[in-house]
């Protein structure tokens, strides 16, 4: 949609960033009749959920499976609100087994239903059934109480309602390992229960118990994948903005400034020097990036301290296009496979995030083409295999600072090590079927989605950075609000839930 000169354009909402939160919130506001303009510096929408094309394949950057997409659940309610629930649908992955945990002496498939898992694991680990019952009861209670929190919650919210949030009060500072230690679980059982750690990128000794419960509890209710593709999901949300009168979207448009005056955001400026006025600004990017756009001098010191957080690990992502190979014959299917070189996950992360790249990297992998999908994901007779391995930003940044050749060589060596493990442990002869390969590092993540240090989830998911200390939506400016992983907890459904609550806060209209 083309409107007049930018200097004369005025919007109810300017949304900076077309990540999942920005797209969901922008679509809801536009659908409600608000004049919305939404910007994205990348040429593709979706943030980490964007889909890029290479050699006839279409790879989703980082989304692998999601939750809260079933009938009556949060993502579905948003789609119903937008009138997209028939166009954008999700299929539940096999409830009997959607995640497979592999390690020395361990090969276990996780499904939905805590009662079912309790029975299975109780049989495998005799004597630990009481501890498992306590574990699953704790996870379930934390999960329910977390999703009961209102937007903008703080310690005061929880302290004012101790009978409503008893588990959040009790376990706010706990790590997952602290619960394991209390219950006396053996190493193999810990690996199974924490084996999905690659969706958090933290070992048990550091991972917030509340974060673990939020993810595991949500997947227990169902793991989902789009009936078509993630590209279709993102385009449908963006088109909902584009189709509404008075609204506008701008891809390949970096925001270089947000003008504030008298405690309010007044306008945004693009890299081309265009200025767009807005009554409200919604910032769907890492909150620290707002410092340079607004000017550090405009932030109160107390809020600067809130923005002084660390960043969590990043990943190496390996996207393979394969020809003439039936991955099902090698035991692959809808499942995500989490492969561990050791039983002790703390040691695995020490090796993975150390000063040198590991010989046998820890990773998880899946094949999107073994799930429901658009034909665009792969040419006929071809399939995809995607592997993701946690890593540090500094190792790759230091190599690139020395030489581009050193960086490119290390990047390929890391990918080759992961591929070699997949070929030796899961898919013999894999390398002979690779027709396309793309490898992303933390530097790739920064370039395409402006994730500082290539982070996946903004700050680390440990008790010091999350739980009741997470930034939330409020900024020091009355009409500028944060949305996305740095303000909520990360994840497709979690960020959409946060966007829906913020929409309700801003408009008084209901989604849920």
C-alpha positions as CSV (number, residue, x, y, z in Angstrom):
1,X,0.0,0.0,0.0
2,X,1.4,3.4,-1.0
3,X,0.5,6.5,1.0
4,X,1.6,10.1,0.8
5,X,4.8,11.8,2.0
6,X,6.1,10.3,5.2
7,X,6.3,13.6,6.9
8,X,2.5,14.0,6.6
9,X,1.7,10.4,7.6
10,X,0.4,9.8,11.1
11,X,-0.4,6.4,12.7
12,X,-2.0,5.1,15.8
13,X,0.8,2.6,16.2
14,X,4.3,2.2,14.8
15,X,5.6,-1.3,15.2
16,X,9.4,-1.6,15.0
17,X,10.2,-5.2,14.0
18,X,8.3,-8.0,12.3
19,X,9.3,-10.8,14.7
20,X,6.5,-13.0,16.0
21,X,5.4,-10.5,18.7
22,X,5.4,-7.5,16.4
23,X,3.4,-9.4,13.7
24,X,0.9,-10.7,16.1
25,X,0.4,-7.4,17.9
26,X,0.4,-5.4,14.6
27,X,-2.2,-7.8,13.1
28,X,-4.5,-7.5,16.1
29,X,-4.3,-3.7,16.2
30,X,-4.9,-3.4,12.5
31,X,-7.8,-5.8,12.7
32,X,-9.3,-3.6,15.4
33,X,-9.3,-0.6,13.0
34,X,-6.1,1.0,14.3
35,X,-3.8,2.7,11.8
36,X,-0.7,0.6,12.0
37,X,2.7,0.9,10.3
38,X,5.1,-1.9,10.8
39,X,8.8,-2.0,9.9
40,X,11.4,-4.7,9.4
41,X,15.1,-4.3,8.5
42,X,15.3,-7.8,7.0
43,X,13.7,-8.4,3.6
44,X,11.7,-11.3,5.1
45,X,9.1,-11.1,8.0
46,X,9.2,-13.3,11.0
47,X,12.4,-12.6,12.9
48,X,13.7,-16.0,14.0
49,X,10.6,-17.4,12.4
50,X,11.5,-16.2,8.9
51,X,11.9,-18.6,6.0
52,X,14.7,-18.3,3.5
53,X,15.1,-19.9,0.1
54,X,18.1,-21.7,-1.3
55,X,18.5,-24.0,-4.2
56,X,14.8,-24.9,-4.5
57,X,14.5,-25.5,-0.7
58,X,12.7,-23.2,1.8
59,X,14.2,-23.4,5.3
60,X,12.7,-21.9,8.4
61,X,15.5,-20.2,10.3
62,X,14.8,-21.3,13.9
63,X,11.3,-22.5,14.6
64,X,11.0,-26.2,14.9
65,X,7.9,-27.0,16.9
66,X,5.5,-25.0,19.0
67,X,2.8,-25.3,21.7
68,X,-0.6,-23.8,22.6
69,X,-1.9,-24.3,19.1
70,X,-4.8,-26.8,19.8
71,X,-8.5,-26.1,20.0
72,X,-9.3,-23.4,22.5
73,X,-5.6,-22.7,23.2
74,X,-3.9,-19.3,23.1
75,X,-2.5,-19.3,19.6
76,X,-5.8,-20.6,18.2
77,X,-7.8,-17.9,20.0
78,X,-5.6,-15.2,18.5
79,X,-6.1,-16.7,15.0
80,X,-9.9,-16.8,15.6
81,X,-9.8,-13.2,16.7
82,X,-8.1,-12.3,13.4
83,X,-10.4,-14.6,11.3
84,X,-7.3,-16.7,10.3
85,X,-8.2,-19.9,12.1
86,X,-9.3,-21.6,8.9
87,X,-6.3,-20.3,6.9
88,X,-3.6,-20.9,9.5
89,X,-3.9,-24.3,11.1
90,X,-1.6,-26.6,13.1
91,X,-1.3,-30.3,13.4
92,X,-0.4,-32.0,16.7
93,X,2.7,-34.1,16.6
94,X,2.4,-37.7,17.8
95,X,1.4,-37.5,21.5
96,X,3.0,-40.9,22.1
97,X,6.4,-39.5,21.1
98,X,7.5,-36.1,19.7
99,X,11.0,-35.8,21.3
100,X,13.7,-38.5,21.4
101,X,16.5,-38.2,23.9
102,X,19.7,-40.0,22.9
103,X,22.9,-40.3,25.0
104,X,25.3,-43.0,26.3
105,X,23.0,-45.8,27.6
106,X,19.9,-43.6,27.0
107,X,17.4,-43.7,24.1
108,X,14.0,-42.5,25.3
109,X,11.0,-41.0,23.5
110,X,9.1,-38.3,25.3
111,X,5.3,-37.9,24.7
112,X,2.4,-36.0,26.2
113,X,0.7,-36.8,29.4
114,X,2.6,-36.6,32.8
115,X,0.7,-39.6,34.1
116,X,1.9,-41.6,31.1
117,X,5.5,-40.5,31.6
118,X,5.3,-41.1,35.3
119,X,4.3,-44.7,34.6
120,X,6.9,-45.3,32.0
121,X,9.8,-43.8,33.9
122,X,8.7,-45.3,37.1
123,X,9.1,-48.7,35.5
124,X,12.5,-47.8,34.1
125,X,13.8,-46.4,37.3
126,X,12.4,-48.5,40.2
127,X,12.4,-46.7,43.5
128,X,12.2,-43.2,42.0
129,X,8.4,-43.2,41.4
130,X,7.7,-41.0,44.5
131,X,10.3,-38.5,43.3
132,X,8.9,-38.6,39.8
133,X,5.4,-37.9,41.2
134,X,6.8,-34.9,43.1
135,X,8.7,-33.7,40.0
136,X,5.7,-33.8,37.7
137,X,3.4,-32.3,40.3
138,X,5.8,-29.4,40.8
139,X,6.2,-28.8,37.1
140,X,2.4,-28.8,36.5
141,X,1.7,-26.4,39.3
142,X,4.4,-24.0,38.3
143,X,3.2,-24.1,34.7
144,X,-0.4,-23.3,35.6
145,X,0.6,-20.4,38.0
146,X,3.0,-18.9,35.4
147,X,0.2,-18.6,32.8
148,X,-2.1,-17.1,35.4
149,X,0.2,-14.1,35.8
150,X,-1.1,-10.8,34.3
151,X,0.9,-8.7,32.0
152,X,3.1,-6.2,33.8
153,X,3.4,-8.5,36.9
154,X,6.2,-7.9,39.4
155,X,7.3,-9.3,42.8
156,X,4.4,-7.3,44.4
157,X,1.9,-9.2,42.2
158,X,3.1,-12.5,43.6
159,X,3.6,-11.4,47.2
160,X,0.2,-9.9,47.3
161,X,-1.4,-13.2,46.3
162,X,0.7,-15.9,48.1
163,X,-2.1,-18.5,48.0
164,X,-2.6,-18.0,44.3
165,X,1.1,-18.3,43.4
166,X,2.7,-20.5,46.1
167,X,5.0,-22.4,43.7
168,X,6.3,-19.2,42.1
169,X,7.2,-17.9,45.5
170,X,8.8,-21.1,46.6
171,X,10.8,-21.9,43.5
172,X,11.6,-18.4,42.1
173,X,15.3,-18.8,42.7
174,X,15.6,-22.5,42.0
175,X,17.5,-24.2,39.2
176,X,16.4,-27.4,37.6
177,X,19.4,-29.2,39.1
178,X,18.4,-28.1,42.6
179,X,15.1,-29.9,42.2
180,X,17.0,-33.0,40.8
181,X,19.3,-33.0,43.7
182,X,16.5,-32.7,46.2
183,X,14.7,-35.7,44.6
184,X,18.0,-37.7,44.3
185,X,17.6,-38.6,40.6
186,X,20.4,-40.6,38.9
187,X,22.3,-39.2,35.9
188,X,20.3,-41.1,33.3
189,X,17.0,-40.0,34.6
190,X,18.2,-36.4,34.8
191,X,19.3,-36.6,31.1
192,X,15.8,-37.8,30.1
193,X,14.0,-35.1,32.1
194,X,16.4,-32.3,31.0
195,X,17.2,-33.8,27.6
196,X,15.1,-31.1,25.8
197,X,17.6,-28.5,27.1
198,X,18.4,-27.4,23.5
199,X,15.1,-25.6,23.6
200,X,16.5,-23.5,26.4
201,X,20.2,-23.6,25.7
202,X,21.2,-24.0,29.4
203,X,22.4,-26.9,31.5
204,X,20.4,-28.0,34.6
205,X,22.7,-26.3,37.1
206,X,21.9,-22.9,35.5
207,X,18.4,-23.3,34.0
208,X,15.6,-21.6,35.9
209,X,13.2,-24.2,37.2
210,X,10.3,-21.9,36.3
211,X,11.5,-21.6,32.7
212,X,11.9,-25.4,32.5
213,X,8.4,-25.9,33.9
214,X,6.9,-23.4,31.5
215,X,8.3,-25.2,28.5
216,X,7.9,-28.8,29.6
217,X,4.4,-28.1,31.0
218,X,3.3,-26.5,27.7
219,X,4.7,-29.3,25.5
220,X,3.0,-31.8,27.8
221,X,-0.3,-30.3,26.5
222,X,0.7,-30.9,22.9
223,X,3.5,-30.2,20.5
224,X,2.5,-28.7,17.1
225,X,3.7,-27.9,13.7
226,X,2.0,-25.7,11.0
227,X,-0.2,-27.7,8.6
228,X,1.6,-25.8,5.8
229,X,4.7,-23.9,6.8
230,X,6.0,-21.2,9.1
231,X,6.4,-19.0,6.1
232,X,2.6,-19.2,5.6
233,X,2.0,-18.3,9.2
234,X,4.1,-15.2,9.1
235,X,2.7,-14.1,5.7
236,X,-0.8,-14.5,6.9
237,X,-0.2,-12.2,9.9
238,X,1.6,-9.6,7.8
239,X,-1.1,-9.7,5.2
240,X,-3.7,-9.0,7.9
241,X,-1.9,-5.7,8.5
242,X,-1.5,-4.9,4.8
243,X,-5.1,-5.5,4.0
244,X,-6.5,-3.0,6.6
245,X,-7.4,0.5,5.5
246,X,-4.8,3.1,6.5
247,X,-2.2,0.5,7.4
248,X,1.3,0.0,5.9
249,X,4.2,-2.4,6.1
250,X,7.8,-1.7,5.2
251,X,10.3,-4.5,4.7
252,X,14.0,-3.9,4.1
253,X,13.6,-0.7,6.2
254,X,15.9,-0.2,9.2
255,X,14.8,2.2,11.9
256,X,17.7,4.5,12.9
257,X,15.9,6.7,15.4
258,X,13.0,7.0,17.8
259,X,12.2,10.6,18.7
260,X,11.0,11.2,22.3
261,X,9.8,14.5,23.8
262,X,8.3,15.2,27.2
263,X,8.3,11.6,28.2
264,X,6.6,10.3,25.1
265,X,7.7,8.8,21.8
266,X,6.6,11.0,18.9
267,X,8.0,9.5,15.7
268,X,10.4,7.0,14.1
269,X,13.0,7.6,11.5
270,X,14.2,5.2,8.8
271,X,17.6,4.7,7.3
272,X,16.4,6.5,4.2
273,X,15.6,9.6,6.3
274,X,11.9,9.2,6.3
275,X,10.0,10.2,9.5
276,X,6.7,8.7,10.5
277,X,4.6,10.1,13.4
278,X,2.7,7.8,15.7
279,X,0.7,8.0,18.9
280,X,2.3,4.8,20.2
281,X,5.5,2.9,19.4
282,X,5.8,-0.8,19.9
283,X,9.4,-2.2,20.0
284,X,9.8,-5.8,18.8
285,X,13.5,-6.1,19.1
286,X,15.9,-6.6,21.9
287,X,15.3,-3.9,24.4
288,X,18.9,-2.9,24.6
289,X,18.8,-1.8,21.0
290,X,16.4,0.9,22.0
291,X,19.2,2.8,23.8
292,X,21.0,3.9,20.6
293,X,17.7,4.6,18.8
294,X,16.3,6.8,21.5
295,X,19.6,8.0,23.1
296,X,21.0,6.7,26.4
297,X,20.7,10.2,27.9
298,X,16.9,10.0,27.6
299,X,16.7,7.0,29.9
300,X,16.5,7.2,33.7
301,X,19.4,5.6,35.5
302,X,17.2,3.1,37.2
303,X,15.9,1.8,33.8
304,X,19.4,1.7,32.4
305,X,20.2,-0.7,35.2
306,X,17.3,-2.9,34.1
307,X,18.7,-2.9,30.6
308,X,22.1,-3.9,31.8
309,X,21.6,-7.7,31.2
310,X,23.8,-10.4,29.7
311,X,23.0,-12.4,26.7
312,X,22.5,-16.1,26.5
313,X,24.2,-18.6,24.2
314,X,23.7,-18.7,20.5
315,X,23.7,-21.6,18.0
316,X,25.2,-23.0,14.8
317,X,22.3,-24.0,12.5
318,X,22.9,-26.4,9.7
319,X,20.3,-26.7,7.0
320,X,20.6,-29.6,4.6
321,X,18.8,-30.2,1.4
322,X,18.8,-33.9,0.5
323,X,18.0,-35.9,-2.6
324,X,17.1,-39.6,-3.1
325,X,17.2,-40.6,0.6
326,X,14.3,-41.9,2.7
327,X,14.9,-40.7,6.2
328,X,12.1,-42.8,7.6
329,X,14.2,-45.9,6.7
330,X,16.8,-44.7,9.2
331,X,14.3,-44.2,12.0
332,X,13.5,-40.5,11.5
333,X,10.0,-39.2,11.6
334,X,8.1,-36.3,13.1
335,X,10.3,-36.4,16.2
336,X,13.0,-34.0,17.3
337,X,16.1,-35.9,18.2
338,X,18.4,-34.5,21.0
339,X,21.8,-36.2,20.7
340,X,24.2,-36.0,23.7
341,X,27.8,-37.2,23.7
342,X,27.8,-37.6,27.5
343,X,25.1,-38.4,30.1
344,X,26.0,-35.4,32.3
345,X,24.4,-32.4,30.7
346,X,26.5,-30.0,32.7
347,X,29.6,-31.5,31.2
348,X,28.1,-31.4,27.8
349,X,27.5,-27.7,28.0
350,X,31.0,-27.1,29.5
351,X,32.4,-28.8,26.4
352,X,30.1,-27.1,24.0
353,X,30.5,-23.6,25.3
354,X,34.2,-23.8,26.1
355,X,37.1,-22.1,24.4
356,X,37.4,-24.7,21.7
357,X,34.9,-26.3,19.5
358,X,34.0,-29.9,20.6
359,X,34.9,-32.9,18.5
360,X,31.5,-34.5,19.2
361,X,29.0,-31.6,19.4
362,X,25.7,-31.7,21.2
363,X,22.8,-30.9,18.9
364,X,19.2,-31.5,18.1
365,X,17.8,-32.3,14.7
366,X,14.5,-32.8,12.8
367,X,13.2,-33.1,9.3
368,X,10.4,-30.6,8.5
369,X,9.6,-32.5,5.3
370,X,8.5,-35.6,7.4
371,X,5.8,-33.4,8.9
372,X,2.8,-31.8,7.1
373,X,4.3,-29.1,4.8
374,X,4.0,-26.9,1.7
375,X,5.5,-28.4,-1.4
376,X,7.7,-25.3,-1.5
377,X,9.9,-26.8,1.4
378,X,11.7,-29.1,-1.0
379,X,11.7,-30.1,-4.7
380,X,10.1,-33.4,-5.6
381,X,12.2,-36.3,-4.5
382,X,14.0,-34.2,-1.9
383,X,13.9,-33.7,1.8
384,X,15.3,-31.4,4.6
385,X,17.3,-32.1,7.6
386,X,18.1,-29.4,10.1
387,X,20.6,-29.5,13.0
388,X,21.0,-26.9,15.7
389,X,24.0,-26.9,18.1
390,X,24.5,-24.4,21.0
391,X,27.7,-22.3,20.8
392,X,29.2,-19.1,22.0
393,X,29.3,-15.8,20.1
394,X,32.8,-14.8,21.2
395,X,34.5,-17.8,19.5
396,X,33.2,-17.0,16.1
397,X,33.5,-13.2,16.5
398,X,37.2,-13.5,17.5
399,X,37.9,-15.7,14.4
400,X,36.2,-13.2,12.0
401,X,38.2,-10.3,13.6
402,X,41.3,-12.1,12.6
403,X,40.4,-13.1,9.1
404,X,37.3,-14.0,7.1
405,X,39.0,-17.2,5.9
406,X,39.6,-18.4,9.4
407,X,35.9,-17.7,10.3
408,X,34.6,-19.5,7.2
409,X,36.9,-22.4,7.8
410,X,35.8,-22.8,11.5
411,X,32.2,-22.4,10.6
412,X,32.4,-25.3,8.1
413,X,34.5,-27.5,10.4
414,X,31.8,-27.1,13.1
415,X,29.1,-28.0,10.6
416,X,31.1,-31.0,9.3
417,X,31.6,-32.4,12.9
418,X,27.8,-32.3,13.5
419,X,27.1,-33.9,10.1
420,X,29.7,-36.6,10.8
421,X,27.9,-37.5,14.1
422,X,24.5,-37.6,12.3
423,X,26.0,-39.8,9.6
424,X,27.7,-42.2,12.1
425,X,24.9,-42.4,14.7
426,X,21.7,-41.8,12.8
427,X,21.7,-41.7,9.0
428,X,24.5,-43.7,7.4
429,X,25.6,-42.4,4.0
430,X,24.0,-39.0,4.7
431,X,26.8,-36.9,3.1
432,X,26.3,-38.6,-0.3
433,X,22.8,-37.2,-0.5
434,X,23.4,-33.5,0.3
435,X,22.6,-31.2,-2.6
436,X,22.2,-28.0,-0.6
437,X,23.8,-26.8,2.6
438,X,23.5,-23.5,4.5
439,X,25.3,-22.9,7.8
440,X,24.4,-20.1,10.2
441,X,26.5,-18.9,13.2
442,X,25.9,-16.3,15.9
443,X,27.2,-13.6,13.5
444,X,24.6,-14.7,10.9
445,X,21.9,-14.3,13.6
446,X,23.0,-10.8,14.3
447,X,23.2,-9.8,10.6
448,X,19.7,-11.1,9.7
449,X,17.6,-10.6,12.9
450,X,19.7,-8.0,14.8
451,X,20.1,-10.4,17.8
452,X,22.9,-8.9,19.9
453,X,25.7,-11.5,20.1
454,X,23.6,-13.8,18.0
455,X,21.5,-14.6,21.1
456,X,18.5,-16.9,20.8
457,X,16.5,-15.8,23.8
458,X,17.9,-12.4,24.8
459,X,19.2,-12.8,28.4
460,X,20.2,-16.3,29.8
461,X,17.3,-18.3,31.1
462,X,18.7,-18.6,34.6
463,X,17.1,-17.4,37.9
464,X,19.1,-14.2,37.9
465,X,17.8,-13.0,34.5
466,X,14.3,-14.3,34.3
467,X,11.3,-15.2,36.4
468,X,10.1,-12.0,38.2
469,X,13.1,-10.0,37.0
470,X,12.2,-10.1,33.2
471,X,11.8,-6.7,31.7
472,X,8.1,-6.9,30.7
473,X,6.4,-4.4,28.4
474,X,6.9,-1.1,30.2
475,X,9.5,1.5,29.1
476,X,10.2,4.8,30.8
477,X,8.1,6.4,28.0
478,X,4.3,6.4,28.5
479,X,3.5,5.3,24.9
480,X,6.5,3.1,24.0
481,X,6.1,-0.6,24.9
482,X,8.4,-3.6,24.5
483,X,7.2,-6.9,22.9
484,X,9.3,-9.9,22.1
485,X,11.8,-12.3,23.8
486,X,13.6,-9.7,25.9
487,X,10.4,-8.5,27.5
488,X,8.5,-11.8,27.8
489,X,9.8,-15.3,28.0
490,X,10.9,-16.7,24.6
491,X,9.0,-19.0,22.3
492,X,6.4,-18.8,19.5
493,X,3.4,-19.3,21.7
494,X,4.8,-17.5,24.7
495,X,5.5,-14.3,22.7
496,X,2.1,-14.5,21.0
497,X,0.4,-14.9,24.5
498,X,2.4,-11.8,25.6
499,X,1.3,-9.8,22.5
500,X,-2.3,-10.7,23.1
501,X,-2.2,-9.6,26.7
502,X,-0.5,-6.3,25.6
503,X,-3.2,-5.8,23.0
504,X,-5.9,-6.2,25.6
505,X,-4.0,-3.8,27.9
506,X,-3.8,-1.2,25.1
507,X,-7.3,-1.4,23.7
508,X,-9.6,-2.9,26.3
509,X,-10.7,-5.5,23.7
510,X,-10.5,-9.2,24.6
511,X,-8.7,-12.0,22.8
512,X,-9.1,-14.7,25.5
